[in-house]
Amino acid sequence: MPGSKYKFAEQQAYDHDIDTNTDSPTVIGTLRIKPSTILWKPKGAKGNKPYFAANLDEFIEWIKEKNHKVSK
């Protein structure tokens, strides 16, 4: 069988809607994960730049700070 001329492209980003954990879930925002950036868009955000962004290095430093209460 000959090789294929086409292939599936890799996904460049993953979008995840974040809901409240209630009987009637409500979306509070969207988390977008890219290879080099993590982005947050609150529900209802509009405009040219609706996402808040942190590059991966900034996120790594932030998440490791002792003042933030995070768990492994």
URWO-V170896 format. One record per pair of residues at least 24 apart in sequence whose ideal C-beta (glycine too) atoms are under 10 Angstrom apart, sorted by the first residue. I is the first residue (numbers start at 1). J is the second residue. Records with the same first field share a line. If there is no record, write none. Layout:
BEGIN
I=J / J
END
This chain:
BEGIN
10=35
13=37 / 39
15=39 / 41
17=41 / 43
18=42 / 43
38=62 / 63
END
